[in-house]
Structure formats: structure tokens, C-alpha cells
């Protein structure tokens, strides 16, 4: 019974639902997630931990960077995720998706040889600090 309670607890928070909806589009580095949500990394890490404890997401390490994705190995959890995700509209996370697009594009630009010529921005500093290659 504790297992099912952990799942419902994980699904009962708006921030965690936003994270799940972002991960519905594919694997993301933690820096991608906190940039999309416009939150500080420790707060996002807490929510990721709750989702991971409920086995709704899984992670993999690449060097010192952690990448997250939906855990679809358990059919009950996947069914619950699909049901919940259907109720979270794209409108609800439109701003998150827009911030994620901008952040991912800035990461691409910083990985190009001409990045020294780009104007520094707040987001660019975060990308530089992140160092993940996604």
C-alpha cells in the first residue's frame, strides 16, 4: 500500500506534473528541467527525487551530469502517467516548453565554435555552468 501512496503523493504536486509533462517529450538533463521551470536546482532536485522514489522516472549519469526520463518499465505506473498526462493540457505548460526551447537553443549555440562572439546572457551563464552535452 505504501507504494501506491508514494505514486499518488508524487502526482499530487503541480511542479512534479510539470516535470512529468516535460519528460513526456524525452530525456532531459537536470539543467534543462530547472531552466524550463525557472526554478533553482535544489528545488527541482527535490521534486525529481520524489518522482524517482515513486519510480515514475529513472535517471542515468553521464559523467557528473544526470539525465532523467519517464520510467515505462511498470505497466501500472505507465498507465497512471498516461491518464494524468492526458489531463494536463499543453496550455498549462506552454511557458515551460518555451523556456526549454530557448535554453536548448542557447546550449546548441554555445557548443558551436563561434560561441565566443555571442552576447552573454543569464541563460548562457547557466549553460556554461551546466556543461552537459545534450
N, C-alpha and C positions, 0 to 999 in steps of 0.2 A: 504494500500500500504506500510506503514511503516513496517508492519510485514514481508512482503516478502523481503523488503530491508535488514532487520536485518538478515534474513536467508542467503541471498547472501553474506552479509558482513562477517558473521561467516564462510562461506565456502570459502572465498577468501584468506585465510591465510594458509601457509604451516604447521605451528605449530599446528593450530587447526585441520587441516586434519589429521596430525599425531596422535593427541589425539583421534579423532573420530575413526581412524583405530585401535588404541589400545583398545578402548572401544567396538569395534565390537566383541571382544573375550569375553567380560563380564565385570562385575563391577570391578572397581579398586579404591583403596584409593588414595588420592591426593599424598601421599608419593610414591606410586608405579608409578604414572604418571611422577612426576618430576625426579625420578630416571631413568626411561626408556628414557626420553627425554634428560637427562643430562643437566638440566636447574635448575635455582634457583626457589624455591617455589613461591615467589611473581609473577614472570613472568608467571608461569604455572597457578596460580590462576586467573590472569587477563584473560588469554585465556579461562579458564573454565567459567569465568563469562560471557564472550561474547557468548559462546556456550549455556550457561544456559538461558541468556536473549533471545536468538533466539529460545528457547525451543527445542533445538536439543539434550540436555542431561538433566538428572534430578539427584538430589542428595538425599542422606539420611545421617543423622547423627547417629553415634554410639558412644555415649559418646562425647568426643571432636573431634573425627575423622570424616571426611567427605568422603563418598564413592560416586563415580559417575558411571552412566551407560547411555546408549543411551535411549532417550525418544521415545518410539514407540507408544505413545497414539494418535498421529495425523498422519493420513494416508498420507497426502501431504508431511509432513516433513520426514516421514519414506521412502517414495518413492524417495524423493530428496537425502536422505542419501544413499540409496541403489545405486542410479545412480552414485553419486560422488564416493562412496567407490569402486565401480567396476573399476573406472578409476585410483585409487591409488593402485599401484602394491605392492605386498609383498616385492619386491626388494627395494622399496622406504623406507620401514620402517624396513628392516631387522636388522639394528643396534639397533633400538629402542626395537624390540622384544627380541634381545639377551640380552640387558641390563636389560630388565624387567625380563627375566628368571633368570638371575644371582641374581638380587635383591630379587625376590620372594623366591629363594632357600636359600639365606642368612637369610631371615626372618624366614623360617622354621627351619633352624639350630639354630638361636638364641632363638627360643621358646622351644628348647629341653633342658633337664636338664644338658647336658654336655656342654652347650654353654660357660661356663667359661674357658674351655680348648681350645676353638677355638682361632686362631690367630686374633687379632683385625685388621680390615681393615677400610678404609674410608667409604665404603658402610655399614659396620657393625655399625659404629657410627651413620649413618643416620637412620638405622633401630632402633637402641636403642632409638634415639630421637623421632622416629615416634610413636612407641607404639601401632599402630593399630594391630589388631589380625588376619588380613586376611592372 
